[in-house]
Amino acid sequence: MTTARYRIGIDVGGTFTDFILADMTGGGLVLHKEPSVPGDPSLAVERGIAALVDSRGLAPRDVELVVHGTTIGLNAIIQRRGAKLALVVSRGNRDVMEIARLRLPSSYDVAAPREAPLVRRDLVFEVGARLRSDGTVLEPVDPAEVDGVADELARRGVDAVAVMLLNSYRDPALEIEVAERLRARLPGVLVTESGVVWPEVREYERCLVAGLNAYIHPLMTSYFDRLQRRVGEAGVKGPIYITANNGGTLGLDTARERPIDTVLSGPASGVVASVRMGEAAGRTRLITFDMGGTSADISIVRAGAPEFTTTTFVGDFPLIMPVVNVGAIGAGGGSILWVDDQGFLKVGPLSAGADPGPVSYRRGGTQPAVTDCYLATGIIDPDRFLGGRMRLDREAALAALAEIAQRLGLPGPVDAAEAALRVASAKMASEVIKLLATAGADPRDFALVAYGGAGPTHAVLLAEEAGLEAVLVPTTPGAFCALGAVLADVRRDYVQTARHLIAAPGVLPASRDGWAAVDEAIARLRRDALAWIAKEGALVGAHSIAVSANMRYTGQAYELDIPAPSDPPDPASWCEAFHAEHHRLYGFSDPSAPVQVTTVRLGVIGKVPPVQFPPADDAKPVARGTRTVWRNGKALEAAVYDRAGFGRGAAVQGPAIIEQADTTTLVLDGWRCEADAIGTLHLTREGRR
């Protein structure tokens, strides 16, 4: 007899907490949305799991895995609502947060104020301990000095402490010694060492990683404890994993120790799900488009795998850890329309959010938003929003848009709504075109993967503006990030600064010693990674290792991240790969020049038995009526369909509207929509590929 096995993916949003239940034995995906509880997000998780279990008649013991994504840490950083944080640094380095990188906030406004430092200067404390640049000890830890700092921290009532000693990326031993003395004298205070969390050169960025980790550590530890208790009280005995910035997942214990690894995990999960869906659709070149209430998150996938960056920002702060490369722009369903002093129409970046929300929500909002424009132009049915659970007020939206039309000198509110949708599309398209230009890619080769509550609604409008010819809409776009959570493998990234010269044999004889040091750094990271993955639970099966290095010609101020072309890596092929990538990006290379490795990176990926997309049925779409949609000042009669009618091979011509509980998909005239074997909608321009 086969034992029932289920996995639950969870994505906590500001308005709703999304759930996906994956049946691992019989196949099938079940969507559920639970109103979020901002005061205690774990309560919505408990309620949602209970509702899923009850509605499907499951036994809680049948849930083998819960994968959870949250923006709690990210919101705490952006809103500056983290712990009361102190910083301990080497003597003479007290101003590390204020000095930062000595860059103006704006190149065009010398009066623009700079961001407030993460740690107030009166909570930064100096100790004598420090290393030389080669990793040898210049001054050891003075126990009495550290004890004195601990006494002052206790008097100040701090919640968390970050420790960043100069050159500790070479060896974290001094930081660990300082941290252990602080923990012994400050029970209950969480301490983070920069050389343990992220041992990479550049003291300001490394200090920020440690500081941000410590800043959200108490909050996230408390949340994870409540989450574990509530999931247990629901009767679920399976392990809990937390989605990570790199598109993978982490065990709960690791997430408690390193909450900084989870702050940008939400957008990453959507990219992971897009890649898996793209594989099933036969598409490896994708533009992921996650449009929610506040923003639109956009990412480029060029070779069937997420692309990473180490130059992203969390609020005001640069984050040098690898994250899935996602760009966000302030254009979502709640983005507010306004007219500037010069009489130009603007959309966002301010958002009406979920409360009060757009004017049509009837919750007190007075400024029209993008959702009001969808309503005014006929794209959204006011009686079927969220599957009919929430009725929108079209007349209120039109009245608010009429004021915008008057200020712009337009004939009426529908004209203002169309103008706003064009502005929003242009903002999004400029981001897409910029990303594609940076990658040297042709937009006609890419398919737009549209998800989030507003993604499928706006996808074709964006595609026409950006010159794209294909759009993919998943079966559960409103909970696609929750689906990405259960699709992800376990992953953790490691880093080690290793500044050494390497080159092919015969080019630079001294490079052999440099390569030996790089090889030893890789071996050390590999040992740490294998020790970690062995503790991540019984569900983790086979694992793989991905190695890359930041490389440059000697004297260059920038590096290229080059994946190891062989396993085990060798210096000759690695240098060849670097020369080739340098030539591709900049049009020249110098194979006779010495090459320097600056940083070694290693990721360990633990494979989890995959969730399979269930096959679509044989349903055929039947129009249940028509609706007038306004486009370029003309009225189009669009056939209206239910998404449930799109089985494998089902196809319709635009103009059409396809409605489901979590979103509405717009198919314009000149576009064709067809469902594939797993129910994904393929929207393509007529006469194109």
N, C-alpha and C positions, 0 to 999 in steps of 0.2 A: 504493500500500500504506500503510495507517494504522500509524503508529509507536505502540507501546504507551507509555502514560503513567500513572504511578502517583504518589500522594502518601502520605506516612506521617505520621500524627499520633501524638505520644508524650506520655504523662502519667506522671511519675515519682512513685510512692507509696512509703510506708514498707515495705510488704510486697511489692507487685507493681508492675512498670512495665508500663503498658497501652499497646498499640499498635493503631492502626486503619490498615489499608491500603485506600486508595480507588482504584478503577480508573476513570481519567478517560476511557477510550475505550469499554470494554465495560460500564461500570457495575458496581456491587457493592462491598460493604464486608466486609473480613475482620478479625476480632478475634484478637489474640494477647496473651497475658500471659506476662511473663518475671519470675522472681524478682529483686527489687531487690538491688543490691549497695551497702549503706550506705557502705562505705569508698570506693567509686568508682562513683557512679551511671552514669557514661558507659559503664562496662563492660556493664551490663545493656542499655543502648541499643544498643551494638554487637552483642551476642548476639541481641537481639530483631530487629534489622534483618536480620541474617544468616539467622535462622530463618524470617522472613517471605519473604525472597527465595528461599531454598531450597525452602520448602514450596509456593510457587506457581510455581516454575520460571522466575523472572524473571531478567533481566539487570540488574545494579545500575545500569547507565546509564539504564534505563527509569524510575528514580525521579527525578521532576522537582523534588520539593520535600519537605523534612523540616521539620515544625513541632513544636516541643518545648516542653513546659511543665515547670517544676520548682519545688519548694519549698525548694531549698537555701538561697537567700538568706533566706527567711522563717524557716526553722529556725535559721539562724545568729543572727538577731536575737533570736528568742525565747529561745534557749539561751545567749545572750551568748558566742558562739564566733566572733566576727568578728576583724578585724584589730586590731593594737595601734594605736589611733587617737589622733591629736593634733588640736587645734583651734586655729586662729589667728583672733583677733577684734580689733575696735577697742579701743583703750585705754579702760578703765572698764567693759567689758562682759564681763569674765572669768567672771562668775557666771551667764551666760545659761542654762546647762543646769540649775544648781541652783535658780534662781529660777523657771524655767518660767513657769507661769501663776498661781502662788501659790494653787493650789487644794489642798484636802485630798484624799487618796486616797479617803476615805470620809466622807460627810456625817454618818454615824451613829457613827463610831468615831474620836475625836480621837487615840487612841493608835496607830492603824494606821500602819505605817511607809510612807514614800513610796518610789517606785521609785528605784533607783540611777541616777544620770545616765549617759548613753551614754559620755561622756568623763570620765575622772578629772580632778579640778581641777588636779593637778600636771602634766597634759599639755595644759593650755589656756594659750596664749601671746598676749600683747598686742602690737599694733603701733599706731603713731599714725595711720595712714591711715584716713580716714573722709570720708563725704559729708554734706552738709546734707540736710534733708528734701526740698528742691526738686531734688536731684540734682547741685548744684554741689559742687566739691571744697572741703572745709574744711581738710584737711591731706593733702598728697600722700604718696606712698610714699617712705620713707627706705631706700634700697638697703642701707646698712650695717646698719640695724636688722633688716631681713629676713634678711640674711646671717647675723647673729648668731643669730636664731631657727633658721635652717637648721642651723647648727653644733650647737645644742643638740638639735634633733630627731635629727640623726645620732648624737649621743652616746647618746640615749635608745633608739635602735634601733626607731623607729616604722615601721609598714608603710604607713600611709596618713594623709593630712592633709585636713581640711576647712577651708575659708577662708570666714568670714562677717563682712564689714565692715558697719557700720551704714549703712542706707539704700541698700545696693548693689542693691536691686531696681530703683532708678531707672536705674542705669548700672553694669554689672559691670566697667568698665575697671580700676578700682583692684584689685579682687579678681584679675582676670586678670594684672595686673602682679605682684602678690605671688606668685601661683601659679607664674608662669613662672620667677621667680627661685628659688623652692623646687625646682622640677623640675630646673633647671640644676645645683643644688648637691646634690640628693638623687636621683641616678639610681636607678631601680627603685622609688621611692616614688610611689604614685598619689595625685594631688591633685585635689580637687573644689572648685569655686567655687559658692557658693550662688546667686549671681546668674545663673549660666549654667544650672544644673540646674533651678531653679524660682524666677524673679524675682517673688515675690509678697510683699506687705507682711506684717508680723508676724515679728519677728526670731527668736523662739524656734522657731516652726514651720518657717521657712525654714532655720534652723540645723540642725534635725533632718533635713530632707530631704537637705541636703548631708552631714551627719554619717552618716546611715544609708547613703547611696550610697557614701561613702568606707569605711565599716565593712565592707561586703560586697564592695567592689570587687576586692581581691586574690583572694579566694576565688572569686568568680564569673568573673573573668578566667581564672584557672587552669582552672576547670571548662569554660568555653567553649572554651578551647584544646584540652583533652583531647577534648571532644566533637567538635570539628571534625576532629581527627586521627583519631579512631576511626571516624567516619562515612566519612572519606576512605579509610581502610584497608579498609572494607567494600566499597569500589568505587563508592560513591554520589557522583556529581559535582554533583547538584542543590544549590541553596542551602539553608541552614539558617535558619529563622526561629524566634524565641522568642515565646511568648505573653506578653501584657502585661496589666497591671492593668485597662486600659480595655476589655477584651474583644477587642482587635485583636492584631496581631502586629508584631514588629520584626525588622529584619535583624540578623544576628549582630554586626556592627560597632557598631550603635547600642546593642544590649543590653550589649556590653562597656563602652561609655562610660557608660551609664545603667542599671546593674543595678537601681536602685530602682524602675524602671518594671515590673519583672517579679515582685516579691515576692508579690503577691496575685493572680497570674494563673490559678491552678488553678480556684478557684470561678468566676471570670469566664468561663472556657471552657465550663463546663457551662451557664451562662446563655445564652451565644451559641448553643449547640447546641439548647437548649430553644426559643429564639425561632424558629430555622429549622424545627424539627419542628412547632412550633405553627402556623406559616404553612401547612405541608402539611396539617395537621389542621383548618385553618379556625378556629383559636383564637388570639386576640390578647391575652387576659387570662389570665395564667398565674401560678402560684406554683411556683417551682422548688424541688425538695426533693432535696438530695444528701446521703444518709446513708451514711457510711462506718463505719470502725471506731472512730473517736475522737469525731466530732462530726457534727452535721447542719447543713448550710449551706442557708439559706433566702433567697429573693429574690422580689420582686414585679415582675411585668411587666404594665403597665397598657395599653399602646398598641402592642404588637407590637415593642417595642425595649427593650433593657436600660436600666435606670435607674441613674444615677450619683450618687455622693456625694463630698464633699470633707471629711467629718468621721469618717473611719474610724481605726482604731488598728492598728498593727503591734506586737504584744506590748504593752509599756507606753507606746508612743509614738504621739502623734497624727500622722496623715499627711494633709496638705492637698491632695495631688494627686488628680485625679479617678480613681475606681475604680468598677467595677460594684458596686452597693449590695447586698452579701450579708451577712446576719447569721448568726453561728455560735452554736450552743448545744451544751453538753457532753452530748449524748445520741446515741451511736452504737452499733454492734453490740458494741463492746468495753467500753461503759460499765459500771462496776462497781455492783452492788447493795449497799446497806448500810443499817443501821438506826441512827438517831441516838440521842442520850441520852434523848430524850423518847419513843422508841419508834415514830418515824415512818419509813416506808420511803422511801429516797432512791435515785435512779438518777443516777450520774455526780456531778460532772464528771470524776472520775478514771477512767482507762481502762486496761484490761488490755493494750491494744495488740495487736500481732501476736506478741510474745514477752514473757511466757509466753502471753498471750492468755486467752480464756475458759477455764473449767475443762474444758469438753468438748474442747478442743484437745489435752489430755494433754501439755502442755509445761511443767507445773509450776505453773500457775495454781490458786489456792485459793479465790478469791472469784468467785462467779457473776456473769455479765455478761448483757447483753440477748440475745446470741446463744444462751446457754444457755436462756433463756426461750422463744425460738422453737423450740428443740429439744424442750423439756419439753412445750410445748403442741401439738406435732405439726405445726407449720408447716413445719419443715425436716426433710428425710430425712437421718439421720446417715450413710447410705451413699452419698449423691449430692451431698454438699457439694463445691463447686468442680468439678462435673461428675464426681464420683467420685474425684478425685485426692487427696482428704483425707477420711478417715473420722473422724467425731465420736463422742464417748462420751456417749450419753444418760444412762446410769446414773450416771456421775460428775456430770453436770449436776444430775440429780435429787437426788443426795446433798447437793450443796452448797446447793441451793435448800431442802432440808428444814431446814437450820439457820436460814435466813431465816424460813421458815414458823413454826418453833418460837418464835423471838423475837417474831414478830408475833401469835402465837396463832391461826394459820390451820390448817385441817385437814391440808394436805399441800403438797408441793413444787409441784404444778401450780397450786394456788391462789396460792402466792407468785409464780410466774412470771406468771400473769394479772395480779396486782396490780402487778407491776413494769412490765408492758407498758402498763397504764393510766396509771401515773405518767409513764412516758416519753412517752406520747401527749399527756398534759396539758401537759408542759413544751414540747413542740413546738407544740402548738395555741396556747398562750399567746403564743408568738412570732409565729405566723401571724396571730392575731387582732389583736395589737398593730400589726403592719405594715399590715394592712388598715384598721384604725381610723385610723391616721395618714394613710393615703391617702384616707379617706372612701369606702371601697369595700365592696360587699356580697359576702361570701364565695361566695354562690350563683352569682355571675357568673364565677368563676374555676375553672380546671382545675389540678389538682396534677400537675406533671411529676415523676415519681419515678425517680431513678437513683442510682448508687452501688451497692455490694454489698448494702446492706440497705434501700435506698429503696423498691423495689417490694414488699418483704416487709412493711414497716410502713405503706405508703401508705394503704390503706383504713382501718386503725386510726386514723391521723391525720385522714383526711378525715371520719370519723364524729365525732370529737372536736371538730373545728374547724367543722363545719357545711358542708363542701364536698360537692359532688354529682357531681364528675367527676375522674377520675384518668387520666393518660396515662403509658404505660410504653413507652419506646423499645425498638428491637430489640436494642441493645447497651448496656444500662444500666450494666454494670460498667466500660465503657470510654468512657462518654459524654463525659467531659472531653477525652479524646484525640480523639474525633470533633469536638468543638468547636474544637480547635486547627486542624484542616484546613478547617473551615468558615469560619474568621475571615478578615476582610480585614486589610490592613496599616493601622495607625492610630498616630498620635502626637498628643499634646495639647500646647498651648502656652498660656502665661499671661503677662499683663502688668498690673501694678497701674496703674490710671489713674483717679485720684480727681478727677472733674470733674462739674459740674452740667450736666444736659441737660434740655430740656423741649420741648414743641411750640412752634413759632414764635408769639410774641405773649405767651406766659405769663411767660417770664423772658428778657428780651433778652440778658442777659450769658451765657446758656447757649450761644450760638452759638460762642463761643470754646471752651467746654468740649467741645462736640460735635466741633469741628475736631480737638482733641487726641485724643478717643476714636477718631475716624475714622482718624487717623494711626497710632495704636497698632494698630488692626485691620490696616491696610495693611502695617505692619512685620511683624506675626505671619504674615500671609499670605505675604509674601516668604520668610520663613524656612521656613515649612511647604512651600511649593512647591519650594524648593531641596532640602529633605530628601527629599521623596517622589520626586524625579527620580533619586535615587541608590539607591533601594531595590530595584532588580533588574528584569529584563526581564519577570517574571511580572505585575508591577503594571501594570494597564491604566488605565482612566479613574479620575479621582479626584474627590472632592467635599470641600467645606469646610463645617464646621458652626461657627457663631459664637454665643456667648452672652455675657451680662454679669451680674455681680453688681450689683444695683440696690437702692436704698433711698430713702425720704424723708429729706431732710436732718435730721440729728440722731438718726436711729434707730441702735440698737446692733446690728442684724442686717440681713442682705441676703437677697434672693431671686435665684436664678439664673434668668434669663429668656432663652430662646433668641431669636435675632434673627428677627422675623416676616417679614422681607423680605430679598432679596439684590439689590443691596447694602442694608445696614441703613440706616434713617433714624430720626431721633430721635422723630418724632411717633408712628409705629406702635409703636416700642419702648416709649415711655412708656405708650401705651394698653394694651399687653400687660402691663406691670408693674402698672398699676392694676387690671386684670382679675384677675390672679393674686393680688394682695394682697387683693382683695375675696373671691375664692373661698376663700382660706385663713383670713382673719380677720374676714370679714363686713363690712368697710368699706374705703373708699378715698377719696382726696382728689385728684381730677384737677386742681385748681387749684394744688396744692403743687409746688414744685420737686423734681425727682428727681435723685439723684446716682448715677453709675456709679462703683463702687469698683475693679472688676477686670474685665478683658476676657479671655475664654477662646476659644480656637480649636482645633478638631480637624481634622486632615486625614485622610481615609479613602481609601486606594488600593484599588480593586477588584481582586480576584484572581479568575480564572475559577472559577465556583462548582462545588463538588462536589454532584452530584445524588443524592438518596436513591434507591436501587434499588427498583423495584416489587416487591411481594410476589407470591409464586406463588399457586396455587389449592389449596394443601394444606388438608385438613380435620382438625380435632382428633379424636383417638380416645383415650378414657380408657384408661390402662393399669392401672387399679386404683383403690382408694380408700384414704384415710388418715383416722384419727380426729384431729380438731382440737378443742381445748377452747376454748370461748368462753362467758364469763359463767357458768362452772360447769357448762355443758352440753356433751355430746359431740356433735359434728357429723361426719357422714361426708362428706368432701370428695373429689370425683373428682380424680384426678391426671393431668395432661397434660404432654406435652413441648411447649416453645415452638415447635419446628420445625413443628408441625402447624397453626399459626395463619396460614394464608394469608389473602388479602383476603376480607373478609366473614365469616370464621369467627367463630362466637359460641358462648358457653357461659353457663350460669347458675351463680351461686354457691349453695352453697359449693364452691369449686374451688381447686386449687393448680396453678400452671403453673411448671414447672421448666426451667431452662437452665443452662449451665455457669457463668455469672457471677452469677446471682441466682435467687431464688424469688419468684414473685408470688402473693400471697394475694388471693382473691376471696371475700368473705364472703357469707353468705346475705342476700338482699335486694339484691344487686348483679349486674349483667350485664357481661360482657366480650365485646368485639367488636374484630376487627382491621380496620384501614383499608387503603387502597391501597398503603401502604409498609410495612405490618406493624406499625405502632404499635398497642398495645392501648389501647382506650378502655373504662375501667371507669366505669359510671354506676349510680346508685341506681335501682332499679326504679320506674317510674311518674314519674320526673323527666326533666328535659331531657337 
